[in-house]
Amino acid sequence: MLIAAPHAPQAGSATARTGSPRPLSTADTRPASRRSRIVSPTLGVTEGPAAAVFRAAAFGGPIYRDDGARASGASAATVNRHVSAMLSAGLLRERPDLAVSGAAGRPRIPFEINHEPYLTVGIHIGAIVTSVIVSDLRGRILGGVDLPTPRGGSESALATITASARRFVTRWHRRRPLWVGVALGGRVDPATGVVDHARLGWTGARVGAVIGSGFGLPVSVAAQVEAMAASELLLTPQRTVNTEERGNELYFYARETVGVAVTFDGRVHTPAAGPGSIAHLSTGSDVPCECGATGCLEVTVGDRGVLRAAQRAGVLPTTATLPPIVALYREARSGSTAAQQILTERAQTLGRAVAVVRDLFNPDRVTLGGQAFTDYPEAVPHVAQALSRAGRVGGADAHITRFGKRVQEHAACAVSLSSLYSNPLAAMRKASVRV
C-alpha cells in the first residue's frame, strides 16, 4: 500500500523561493583565500543528552528543563549542565516572559533555540540545477535560489556555485552563517569532501575544499540520497527517538537519477566506499544504456529517458535540447493518451523496482522521494499497484516523502545542520573559529 504523506511539515516550512541570481562577473567566481574545514556529516539521530535537548528545543520549544530530561533520558542535573552550556554558547535562549509563577521556589523559565542570530547554508548540486538554501537552526528554510549547474571543470564550476551562494547569503546580513552543507550525486568521500560525479564529468572534485574555503566556514559533504534519508530523520518533528527512528527504513529516490539509502536504528548507513547504485537494475525494457546493456533502470525512468520516449512517440517535438519534464506532464493533463501511457509505464516500472529493493532489505518502512513520485501524483496509484503485485516478501507500506517537491532542498539543509544536531557545543566551537 502506498500512503501519501503531507508535503509541508512544520519544521521544514519555507518561504517562497527567490528568482535567479544576477549574472556573475569574473571577480565573483574567485573564492576567498581561506582554509577549508571539512567535517563528516552525522546523518542520523544522536542520543547524547545535549543533542537530544537541542533537538527537543528545535521541534517543541519553548520547553522546560524537565521536558529536556524526558526527551534525553538524562538526569535533571545533566540536563541543567548542558542547557547552561548551550545558553552560554548562544545556542539557546531563555524565555522569562513565559515563566511559570506562583509556585514555591524559583520560577520555571522555559528555553528555546536561539535561532534569530544564525543561519546555515545548504547547497544541492544537481545534474541540471543547483539549489542554494538558507535555513535557521530549527531547520526552517528562510529562502532559496536555483541556478543552472555550471558546465566544465569542477574547480571553476564549484567556484561559480560558491560565489553565487555567498552573494545570496548576504541578503541575511543580520544573521551569522555557521555551517555549509553540500549534497550531490556520485561517489562522495565525506571525510575529505572529494567527489566523483560521472554525470557532471567530475573526477576527484574538491567539493569540500573549494566551497569551504570560499565561505571560511566548516563544510560537510554528503551523497544526495543519503542526505535525503537523513532529512526524514532530522527535520520531521513527528518522529521521536523512542518510536519511529527505531528499526530500519529504505529510502528510494527517482528523478533524473535513481538511488537508494538505508537507515538502521535512526542512522543512515554510509558505506566507506560510497553509496551503492541501482542505476543499472534491469527493467526488461529495450532502452539502450551507456553501459552497453539495455533496460537499465535510470535510463528507463529518469527524466531524460522518459522525455526521449515521448519524443519517439511523437508526443513531444524532437529538438536539439530536451524540453523540461513539465512539458510531458502538461500533455498528459491536457488529455494526451500517449503521454499518459508513458507516465503510467514509468510509474509501473518504478513500482516494480521499489518492490525488488524492498524485498531485498525487508525494511520496516519505505519512503519514496523525488519528483518522479511527487510532480505527477496522477501516477501514484500505478506505483502502488505495481509495488503490491511485484512484492514477494510482503513488507512495509510505502510513503511519499513528507517534503514533496522540495526533497533536494531539505537534503542540503539536513547536511548543513547535522553536526549541530549531533553535538551542538562542539559544532558551535568549530563554527566560531575564524580562518
N, C-alpha and C positions, 0 to 999 in steps of 0.2 A: 504494500500500500504506500502510495506517495502522498505525503502531507505537506501542504504549503505552509510556510512559516511567515510571520509578519516581516515586512520589509524595513521597518524603521524602529529598532529597539531604542529605548531611552538613552542608553549610554553611547549610542552611535549616531544620534541625531545630528543633522548637518545643516549648514546654511546653504543658500543657493550658490552654485559654482560661478566663478567669475569667468570672464572671457579669456581669449588667448592673450599671452603676454606680448608686449611690444617687441619688434624685431631686435635682435642682438647686434651690438656693434662688435668690432674686433676686440676692443678692450674688455668688453663684457665677458668674453669667453675665457679669459685668463684667470685661473683660480688663484686665490690668495696664497702666498708662500707661507704656509703654516704646516706644522707636523700633524699627521693624522693619528687618531687613537681609535683603533678598531677593536670592538668588543663583541664577542659572540653573543647573539641574542638568546634569551631563555624563552623558548616557545612553549610555555605551559604555566600552570599554576604552581607557585612555590608555597610550601607550607610553613615557612618561618613566621614567627609572630609579627614581626614588623611588616612583612609583605601582606599577611592576612588582614592586619588592621588597616593598612593603607588601602587595600582593595575594598574592604568594607566601607571605608570612608568615601572612596571614589564612587561607589554604586549606591550607597544608602545614606550618605551624610546629609545633614549633621547627625552624628551619633555620639553616644556617651561611652565612657571607658568600659562599662560593663558590657555594652554591645560589642566592643572590640575584644573583650575577653571571651565572649561566646563565639565570635567569628573565628578566633585564632586557637581556642582551646588552651590558652596560656593563663597563668595566674594574674590576678589583679596587679600585683607588684611588677611583673614582667611587662604587662601592657602599659602601665603608668610610665615605666622607664622608656619604652620605645616611643610612646606618644610625646613625652617630654623632649626626647632627642629629635623627633621629626618636627616638633614645634620650633625648636631652636634652629633647625636647619632651614626653616621656611617652607617645608613641605605641607605642613598642616597649619591651620589657624583655629583659634577658639572662637566660639560664638557666645559671649556673655549675655547678649541680648536675648538668648533663648534659654538662659539658666533657669533651672527649677528652684524656686524659692519656697520658703515656708517650712521646709523640713529641718530637723535638727542637724547640726554640723555644718560643714562647708557646703555652699550651694553646688549642685551638679552642673557643670558647664560643658556643653557638647562641643565637638570639634568637627571639622570638615577639611577636605582637600583645599589647600591654598592655591587655587587654580588660576586666579586672575593675573599674577605676575609672570607666568611661564607659558611656554608652548614647546611642542616637539614637532619635528618636520618629517613627514613620510614621503617617500618617492617610490612610485611604482613604474618601472621601466618595462613597457610592453613592446611587442614586436612592431607595432604601428604607432601607438600613442603612449606618451609618458605623462603620468599624473603627479602633481605636487600637492601634498596635503598638509595643512596646518591643524593641529589639534591641541586641546588643553590636557591637563593631567588626569582628567576624568575620562578621557577617550572620546570626548565630544569634538567633532570636526568643526573647526571655525571657518574654514574656507578651502578652496582647492582650485587648481587651474590645470588644464590639459594642453599639451603641446606635442607636435609630431616628434616621434623619436628620431634623433639625428642619424643620418646615414654616415657611413665611412668608418674610419678607425675609432677604436674605443676611447683613446685618450682625448681626442678632440670632441667626440660625442659626449663623453662624460663631463668635460669642461663646459660645454654648452648647456647641458642639463643643470649643472651646478650653478652656473651664472644665472639662469632663469629662476631656479629655486631660491637663490639668495635674494634676488631682486623682489620676488613675490613675498618672501618672509618680511621684508622691510615694511610692508603695509601694517604689520603689528608692532610698531616701533615702541610701544609701551610694554611689550612682553619680552621676556628674555628667553631665547632658544636654549634648550638644554641638551637635545639629542637629535640625531638624524637616523632614520631607519629606511633601508632600501630593500625592496622586494622585486625580484625579477626571475625570469625563466632561466633555463640552462643549469649547469652544474656549478654550485656555489660552495666555496670553502669559507665558512663563517668565521674561522679563526684569522684568516688573512684578508678576507674581503675580495678575493680573486675569483673571477667568474669566467667560465667557458660558455658561450651562448652561440650555438650554431646558426640560429635564425638571424641573428644580427651580425654574424661573421666575426665574433669576438673570441679570441683565444688568449687566456691569461690576462683578461681585462682587470685592471687595478681599480675596481669599483669603490672599495672602501677607502683606499688611499687618496684617490682624486677627489671624491666627494667630501671625505672627512677633512682633508687639508683645505679645501675650498671654504668650508664653514668654520674651521677651527674648533670643532665640537667632536665629542665621541660619536662614532658611527657604527651601526650594526647592519649586516647584510644577510639576507635570508632568501632561500628559494621561494618563489611566489606561492606555490600550492601549500607548502608547509606553513608559510605566513598566514594564508587564508584559514587553514585549520586552527592556527593559534588564535586568530581573531575571534573564532567561535568560542574559545575558552576564556579569553581575557576581556573581551569587550561586550559580553552579554550578561547584564545583571540578573537575568532569570536563573542563571546557573550558579550553583553553590558548591563549595568544596566537598561537602558531605554527601551530595547526591549525584548530580549528572556528570561531574567530571570523572567519577569512578567508572571502571570498565574501559572499553575501547571503542573507537569510532573511526569510520572510514570517511574521508573527505574526497569527493570526486569532482574534478573541475573540467569544464569544457567551454571553450570559446574559439579563439583562433588556434590555440594549442589545447592539449588534454593532459591531465596529470592526476595523481592521487597522493594522499598523505594519510598516515595512520597515527592515531592518538592512543596512548596507553596510560590509563590512570591519571589523566589530566595533563599529560605532557606529549607534545608532538614528537614522534620518532624521527630523528635526524641522522641518517646513516653517515658514517665518516666519509664514504666515497661519494656522497651526494644522493639525492632522491632517485628512486627507481623511475622507470618510464613505462607507460602503457601506450606510447605513441604508435608502436608497431604491432599492437594487438590485432590479430586478424579478424576482419568482419565478414569475409566471404564476398565482398564486392570486387568489381574488376577495375577499380580506380588505381592507376599506377602510382607508386611511391618512389621518391628519390633513392630509397634504399635498394631498389631493384625488385622488390616484391609488389604485389597488388593487394588492395583491400586493407591496408593498414588504417588503424582507427583514426589517426589525426588527419590524414589526407581525405578521409571519407566524411568526417563530421565537423572538421574545423571550418571556420568561416570561408576561407579561400576555396576549399573543396566543394562546399555547398554552393557558393556563387558560380563556380565553374560548371557545376552540374546544371544550374539554372540557365547559364549561357548555352550549354549544349542542347538543352531542351527548348531553347528559343523563348524562355520566359523573360530573360534579360538580354539586352543587346550585347554583342561581342565588341569590347572596347580595348584600347591599349592598356588601360589600368582597370582593375576590378572595381565595381561600384561598392558602396558600403552595404553591409548586410541588411540595413533597414530598407533598402530598395526591394529586396526579396520579400520582407515582411509586408511592405505596402502592397505588393502584387497579390500576396495571399489574402490579405484583408479586403482587397477590392474584389475578390471573387475568383481569382485565377485558380482553377482546379489543379493545373500543373504545378504552380508554386506551392499550393497546399500539400500536394503529394510529396514534393521534395522535402519539405519541412517535416512531414509526417514520417517519412523514411529516416530522416536524421534522428528524430525522436525515438523511433523504434530501435535503431542501431545503438543509440546511447543507452536505452533501457537494457538491451541485451548485454552491452559491455559492463554496465554497472552490476548486473546480475552475476557475471563471471567473476568480477573482482570481489563482490560481496561474498560469494560462495568460497572464494579462496581464503579470505580473512575471517569470515563469520563474525562480523563486529556486532556490538550491542546497538549501535546507531549508525546511520548513514546520512551524510549531508551532501547535497548536490549544490554546487556553486558554479557561477559563470553565466555569461549572457546567453549561451546556448540553451540554458534552462529558464532564465528569467525574462529574456527580452521578447519571447514569443510564447506566452503562457497557454495559448490555444493548443500547443503540442504536449503540454504536461501530462494529460490523460494517456497519451500514446506512450510516453516514457513509463508511466505507471503500469500500463497493461503489459508492455514488453518485459518489464522488470519482474512482474508477477509470474508471467508464463515461463520465463527463462530460468528463474531461480530454482536451484535444486536442494539447497540446504534449508530454506525457509527464511531464517534470519530476521533482521530488524526492518522496521519500516524506514523508508527514505523520506527525508525532509528537505525542502528547498531552503537554502541559506537564509538566515534572518536578515542579511544585509542586501538582499535583492540585487539590483544592478550595480551596487557600489562595493562589490567584494574586493576589487583591487585596491580601492582607497583604504578600506578598513584593514586589509592585509599590511599595507605600508604603515598605517597608524599603529598596529599591534607591534610591529618590529621596533618602531621608534619608542614605544612605551615599555617594551619587555624588560629591560634592565631595571627601570624604576619600579615596575610591579614585582620584580623578583627580589630586589634588595634595594629599597628606596634610599637608605642612607649612604650606602656605598656608591650608588649611581649618582647621587647628588654631589658627592665629593669629587667624582670623576668629571662631572659636568662643570664644576666650579674651577677646575684647573685651567688656566689660560695659557695657550701656547702661541 
